[in-house]
Each structure stands twice: as C-alpha cells, then as structure tokens.
Amino acid sequence: MSKKPSEWFKQGDYDMDTAGYMFEGKRYVYAVFMCHLSVEKTLKGLYQGILKEIPPNTHSLLFLLEKINIEIPQGLYDFVFTLNRVSVPTRYPDDLAKIMKEFDRKKTKEILTKSKEVLECLKARSEKQ
C-alpha cells in the first residue's frame, strides 16, 4: 500500500465527511469509527511525508503520533488518546445495544467536533514540514 501523503489526506477528509453523514443518519457508532479512521489516515499521510516510509499496518493513533514526532496541544493529545481507546469497541463491538447507548448524539457530536480540531491541527503542522 504505497499511497502518496496527499492521497492519505484526501481519504482522511473523505472519511471525516462520512463521519458527518453517519452522525446525521444517527449511526453514532459508525460516526465515531469514521472519526478514528479519518485521524488515522491523516497521521499515516504525515508519517509517510515526514519519515519517507510507508506507514505500518496499525490502527494506533498514539503510535503514529509519537513516530512522526509532531507536537499538538495537550487537550488534543488527550482527545487522541481517548479516540484511540474507543476505536476497538466501535470496530468490533461485543454488545451493539450497549455501545449504542454509550455513543449517544451528545457524546458523538463532541467526538466529531474534536476530531475535526485534530485534523485541522495536523494539517497545519503538515504545512510546516
């Protein structure tokens, strides 16, 4: 999988748009999943752009963020930590009804908003590279 960084970024944007559609359709679990995927692809684009290597097959946002060595504000880093943690249950839920209760409209809206902030921050950092 040897995408150019720009392709990773394009797909990250597409996935964030998809997260918005999932949110509007009240598919909150998938909106959260797509937020994670969007941030993941953007980080992989940065990884490839900065390190000049094909990104590893990982879903760990923290691993990617640490490898590319880009600092983001602590509040956004804390959010990335949270988004990283919730990705597994949204990807492979043990109990769909339970996870649907956990990711209600309010919580999902917060995740969507914060994910967009992370993307903007990462894009701003990528322009400085």
C-alpha positions as CSV (number, residue, x, y, z in Angstrom):
1,M,0.0,0.0,0.0
2,S,2.1,2.9,-1.2
3,K,-0.1,5.9,-1.3
4,K,1.3,9.4,-1.6
5,P,0.8,11.6,1.5
6,S,-1.7,13.7,-0.4
7,E,-3.8,10.5,-1.1
8,W,-3.9,9.7,2.6
9,F,-5.0,13.3,3.4
10,K,-7.7,13.1,0.7
11,Q,-9.0,9.8,2.1
12,G,-8.9,11.3,5.7
13,D,-11.1,14.2,4.6
14,Y,-13.5,11.8,2.8
15,D,-13.8,9.7,5.9
16,M,-14.5,12.8,8.1
17,D,-17.3,13.7,5.6
18,T,-18.6,10.2,6.0
19,A,-18.5,10.6,9.8
20,G,-20.7,13.6,9.4
21,Y,-23.2,11.7,7.3
22,M,-23.2,8.8,9.8
23,F,-23.9,11.4,12.5
24,E,-26.8,13.0,10.6
25,G,-28.2,9.5,10.0
26,K,-27.9,8.7,13.7
27,R,-25.4,5.9,13.1
28,Y,-23.3,7.2,16.0
29,V,-21.1,4.1,16.5
30,Y,-20.1,4.4,12.8
31,A,-19.6,8.1,13.1
32,V,-17.1,7.5,15.9
33,F,-15.4,4.7,13.9
34,M,-15.0,7.0,10.9
35,C,-13.6,9.8,13.1
36,H,-10.9,7.4,14.2
37,L,-10.3,6.2,10.6
38,S,-10.0,9.8,9.4
39,V,-7.4,10.8,12.0
40,E,-5.6,7.5,11.4
41,K,-5.3,8.1,7.6
42,T,-4.2,11.7,8.2
43,L,-1.5,10.5,10.6
44,K,-0.4,7.9,8.1
45,G,-0.1,10.6,5.4
46,L,2.1,12.6,7.8
47,Y,4.1,9.5,8.7
48,Q,4.9,8.9,5.0
49,G,5.6,12.6,4.3
50,I,7.9,13.1,7.2
51,L,9.6,9.8,7.6
52,K,9.6,8.9,3.8
53,E,8.4,5.4,4.7
54,I,5.3,3.5,4.1
55,P,3.2,3.6,7.3
56,P,2.9,0.4,9.3
57,N,-0.3,-1.6,9.4
58,T,-1.5,-0.2,12.7
59,H,-4.7,1.4,14.0
60,S,-2.8,3.0,16.9
61,L,-3.2,6.8,16.7
62,L,-0.7,7.2,19.6
63,F,1.9,5.1,17.9
64,L,1.7,7.1,14.7
65,L,1.6,10.4,16.5
66,E,4.7,9.5,18.5
67,K,6.6,8.2,15.5
68,I,6.1,11.4,13.5
69,N,7.1,13.5,16.5
70,I,4.6,16.3,15.9
71,E,3.5,18.1,19.0
72,I,-0.1,19.0,19.3
73,P,-1.8,20.9,22.2
74,Q,-2.2,18.7,25.3
75,G,-6.0,18.9,25.1
76,L,-6.0,17.5,21.6
77,Y,-3.4,14.8,22.6
78,D,-5.7,13.8,25.4
79,F,-8.6,13.5,22.9
80,V,-6.5,11.4,20.5
81,F,-5.7,9.1,23.5
82,T,-9.5,8.8,24.1
83,L,-10.3,8.3,20.4
84,N,-7.6,5.6,20.2
85,R,-9.2,3.8,23.2
86,V,-12.8,3.9,21.8
87,S,-11.8,2.6,18.4
88,V,-11.8,-1.1,19.2
89,P,-15.3,-1.2,20.7
90,T,-16.7,0.7,17.7
91,R,-14.8,-1.5,15.3
92,Y,-15.6,-4.8,17.0
93,P,-18.5,-4.3,19.5
94,D,-19.1,-7.1,22.0
95,D,-22.6,-5.8,22.6
96,L,-24.1,-3.5,20.0
97,A,-27.0,-2.3,22.1
98,K,-24.7,-1.4,24.9
99,I,-22.3,0.6,22.7
100,M,-25.1,2.3,21.0
101,K,-26.2,3.6,24.4
102,E,-22.7,4.8,25.2
103,F,-22.3,6.8,22.0
104,D,-25.4,8.9,22.0
105,R,-25.9,12.1,20.0
106,K,-24.3,14.4,22.5
107,K,-21.1,12.3,23.0
108,T,-20.7,11.6,19.3
109,K,-21.1,15.3,18.5
110,E,-18.3,16.0,20.9
111,I,-16.1,13.3,19.3
112,L,-16.9,14.6,15.8
113,T,-16.1,18.2,16.7
114,K,-12.8,17.3,18.5
115,S,-11.8,15.0,15.6
116,K,-12.2,17.9,13.2
117,E,-10.0,20.0,15.5
118,V,-7.3,17.3,15.5
119,L,-7.4,17.2,11.7
120,E,-7.0,20.9,11.4
121,C,-4.1,20.9,13.8
122,L,-2.4,18.0,12.0
123,K,-2.9,19.7,8.6
124,A,-1.4,23.0,10.0
125,R,1.6,21.0,11.3
126,S,2.0,19.2,8.0
127,E,2.2,22.5,6.1
128,K,5.2,23.4,8.3
129,Q,7.1,20.2,7.5
